[in-house]
Amino acid sequence: MLTLIPQSNRVWFAKHFIIISVLSLLTSGCSIQKLAVRSMSGILDNSMSALYEETDLLLAEQALASDLKLLEGLIKTDPGNEKLLLMASQGFGAYALGFVEDENSERAKNLYLRGKGYGFKILNKNPNFQKSITGSTEDLKQALASFSKKDVPALFWTANNWANWINLNFNNPDALIDLPRVQLLMERVLELDESYFFGGAHLFFATIYAVRPPILGGDIKKSEYHFNRCFNFSSEKFLLPYVYYAQFYLTRQFDEDLFVKTLEKVLNTPGDILPGQQLPNAIAKEKARKLLNNKDEHF
């Protein structure tokens, strides 16, 4: 039967066929409900993979919004499911960054907080972390030592959402108080697996060192080091770091020529240069286009 359905529709058909099957089980007992939810694990993986291969930003925005509400419904049925919680943490962060932040920062703040909250539900299963998060930074550092490489995805996406929320509240002293804690999470990611998500923790530190004034810990040389590490982890094929490099590093250096060249490089790079990451690269291209159109605001 699936052979009669166009390839572009098969993931949609399979996902919704299974959803209908799962929903028929959700009126049963709790254990059966959780079993039904967990039976969707494979199709959700395929759905997210298909989403990350999408280049049509409008289609991707609509699909991701739909998937996020589906995830939240499944989490209500199986609230301790770490795979679902991680998907939600990553998904809300991606949705806010890719489709909301540039147009509606207040809405993006709330989405980042939701993503952070789902990440915390995973990390709080570690009793050391749960106790330390409201304590001193030294307490948190000791608790983070109890995490291992398998915990890197939850650490990274939680910290990423948290950092992006702080970035949108940069004029709020209460938000900035949290920044040292985010840095500790990202430092632990670097220690455990610096390559995770194309050196995503390096991108965090590259940006932080670029935007801070020297008196508050800013360091252009350290920023450049972390950007270069980040570029290398994708063999220069993951484009979002180049957008951040132009936006935060090159504007601080007042290098307008390289700013333009870097963003034009992003726009001229084939969208399928990194298979499986077509959507993040399409988002990077859209952000690069906006930065070029508003170049006069930076120089």
Order of alpha helices (4+ residues) and beta strands (2+ residues): alpha-alpha-alpha-alpha-alpha-alpha-alpha-alpha-alpha-alpha-alpha-alpha-alpha-alpha-alpha-alpha
